[in-house]
Amino acid sequence: AVGTLAASGAIKIARDNADIAFLGELTLDGRLAGIDGALPMIIGLRKHGIRRVVIPPANLAEASLVKDIEIYCARNLEELAEYLSGQMPRPSKPPELREPRRPAKTPDFSDIRGQGAVKRAAQIATAGAHGMLMVGPPGVGKSMVGKRIPGIMPPLSYEEQLEVTQIYSVAGQLSELSPLLTQRPYRAPHHSMSAAALAGGGSSPKPGEISLAHCGVLFLDELPEFSAQALQTLRQPMEDGKVSISRVSGRYTYPARFMLVAAMNPCRCGYYGDPVKACKCTESDRLRYIGRVSGPLLDRIDLHVAMERTVYEDIAGERPRDESLVSSEMLREGVIRAREMQKRRYRGPGIDTNAQLGPSQIDDFCRLDEECGKIMEAAFSRYSMSARSYHRTLKVARTVADLGGSEEIKREHLLEALSYRLPEKFLGVGK
């Protein structure tokens, strides 16, 4: 519209207004309406040397998050024409933004009675940004653990806040008066969700749940109930940290560096191996149910944790003093210390967490002494581990060592890491 007005001579663009970008949707009555994805567009324009942008009022709040660029707000095409014909006004003053709304009460790990081994596994997974799978009968607290993991993660850096906010901007899920997202995302899609909704897509591609969980937690409850196609979409993002969508109009790539937390029952009825309630599934039904989660996907999840039924004393009895100390704050302190060790160690390679280590970097940062080497060799042969399982075990061992404040992976660190890589022991498959 601006080009047509200038070419027809209806307006004359001042020379000092020649290098400027325009974002917005022009309505039939000449108003400028807001658009999705304004924030990443403006950041991209800044990288290409554009220093002035005209936007609709609806996008002013998120545009104000970008530094070193002048933002002008125009309500309609007539106002914009006046700007361009004469002297541009002063950059628009950003609206008074609200403080990000915090949850009234963040779920705390101290709410969970018993399950000390699962709390430890959750701390390890969070410290290294590893994926975690919980397996156990209904009612043992799998969902409770998943909801509490964001509370023990370190705070988002400003760069991470901008990354997450850009994704939600493209998805059209930003608040006008509180656009900057400062809390780590927690996404828990229902198992009926399609593969396209999980990965993203559509005629005008938008980020899916995988990308909306960037820098946060993607919690998948009842994992085998998701369609095989939906589970298949998880595999590549878990390796590459991004989602790519191909359309006739082009190829779209969204970041997807998330922490996968999944939960499932050991069988369809949920009570295989339960000491109280008998399992009603046949052996073939149970194996068919477990088989819905493919081996390659299981191989990509670093920690596999068995959750047992909570006993009466854990719920109604007096809480032991040592257990009362296992709060989210306590677990978070250990996570932050471990993350600081990783940040110092990987300053050169340019990665943030142990989960991001590549094979060559594992050789440099996850070296084993002679005793640990023999343990790993025996485990590799006995449990028919793949190369991926081997590497992921070493990365988890590296995280366990970090939580213990050790720069060397010791025997106890490796043995604990190995205990999380044997799903057969609680799924009841294999040898």
Salt bridges, closest charged atoms under 4 A:
ASP29 OD2 - ARG31 NE 2.98
ASP36 OD2 - LYS206 NZ 3.25
GLU79 OE1 - ARG75 NH2 2.68
ASP111 OD2 - ARG148 NH2 3.22
GLU160 OE1 - ARG184 NH2 3.47
GLU163 OE1 - HIS214 NE2 2.69
GLU209 OE1 - ARG187 NE 2.76
GLU225 OE2 - ARG268 NH1 3.65
GLU225 OE1 - ARG292 NH1 3.98
GLU239 OE2 - ARG300 NE 3.24
GLU239 OE2 - ARG388 NE 3.15
GLU239 OE2 - ARG392 NH2 3.30
ASP274 OD2 - ARG309 NH2 3.11
GLU283 OE2 - ARG286 NH2 2.72
ASP285 OD1 - ARG288 NH1 2.87
ASP299 OD2 - ARG388 NH1 3.93
ASP299 OD1 - ARG421 NH2 3.21
ASP302 OD2 - HIS130 ND1 2.73
ASP302 OD1 - ARG392 NH1 2.66
GLU323 OE2 - ARG113 NE 3.93
GLU323 OE2 - ARG319 NH1 3.68
GLU340 OE2 - LYS343 NZ 3.82
GLU370 OE2 - LYS374 NZ 3.72
GLU371 OE2 - ARG411 NE 3.15
ASP402 OD1 - ARG345 NH2 2.55
ASP402 OD1 - ARG398 NH2 3.04
GLU407 OE1 - ARG345 NH2 3.42
GLU416 OE2 - ARG120 NE 2.83
